[in-house]
Amino acid sequence: MPLLTLTTNQSLSVVQKTTLPTILSAEVARLLGKPESYVMVIVQDGQIMTMGGVTDTSAYLQLKSLGLPESDTESLSAALCDLVTEALDIPADRIYIEFFNPPRHLWGWNRSTFG
């Protein structure tokens, strides 16, 4: 049920495209204490993006998860920024993260919902 989408204007290498989703998936599962079998990661590279009016490397992450505690968003932000900075060399001040805690009845899976 957790979904992490990473969008960046950086073009990723074949190795990064192969390894980054796996690294992100394991980290999201660990951070949220959820089974990795439910984690989905989408990586979109080479996007046209500006931040602060310049096209320097940047990233936008969306983390959606049922039961995402608002009290944890600061620590989640730090952990995800650190991971993206380490993996892609994007400075933390060039990363935005949007957190979502959707209602259970608005999250579908396996022909049903979690509500």
N, C-alpha and C positions, 0 to 999 in steps of 0.2 A: 503494500500500500504506500510506502514512501516513494516519491518520485522526485529525483533531482535532475534538473535541466541546466546544463552549462552552455552558455552562448558566448562566443568570443570572436574578436576580429583577427585573432592570430590563426595562421594556417598551421595545423598540426602535422607532424611527421607520421608516417605509417606506424611506427612504433608507439607514438603517443596515442594515436587513434585506437590502437589495440589494447594498450595497457591502462590508459587513464580511466575508461569506464569501469574497469574491474577494481581499480584502486578506490575510486569514488564510491562504488557500490559497497565495498567492505567497510569503508569509513562511515557512510550513512547508517548502515546497519549497527555498527558499534556505537555511534553517537546517540542513536535513538533507542537502542536496546531492542531492536526488532529483528526478526529472522531475515537474513539476506535473501532468502527465497522469495520474499515479497517486494524487494527493492528493485526499482527500475531507474536507469540512468540514461539520459539522452545528452549527447555531446554534439554541439553544432559549432563548427569552426569556420573560419574564413568569412564571417558575416561583416556587412558594412555597418560600422558602429562609430559613434563619436562619444566622448565623455569630456565635459568641460570645454567643448568646442574644438577638441583635437582628436586625431585618429590614432594616438599612441595605443599600444596594446591595452585592452580592457576586457572585463568579463562581467556577465550578468548571470546570476544563479537564481533559480526558483526551487525552493524546497517545499513540497507539499507532503503532508502526512496526517493521517487521522490521529487525533489526540496529541498533536504537537503542542507542548507546553510553552506558553508565552514567556514564562520565567527562564527558559533555557535558550532563548534566541540569541542572547549576547554571547554565550559560550559556543553555541553552534556557529555563529558568525565568525568568531575568532578561529575555530578549528577549520572551517571551510576556507576561509581566506588564507590561512597558513598553508593548507594543502594545495590550493590553486597557485599560490605564490611559489611554493617549492616546485611544483610540477611544471608550471608554465612560465615562471619568472615574470608574473604579472604583479606589480606592487599592490598591496592591500588597499591603498587609496584609489585604485583604479578598478575596484570590484564592488558591485552592488549585489545584495542578496535580498530576495523577497521571500517571506515565509507565509505559508498558507496552512490553515487547519480547517479543511472542509468538513461540513456536516456529513455524518456517516451515510445518510441516505442519498447524498450527492456524489458518492464515490462508487463506481461500478467495477465489478470483477466477476468473471465466471458466470455470466448471464444473470447476475443479481447485483445487489448493493450490500454494503456493510451495515445498513440501518435496518 
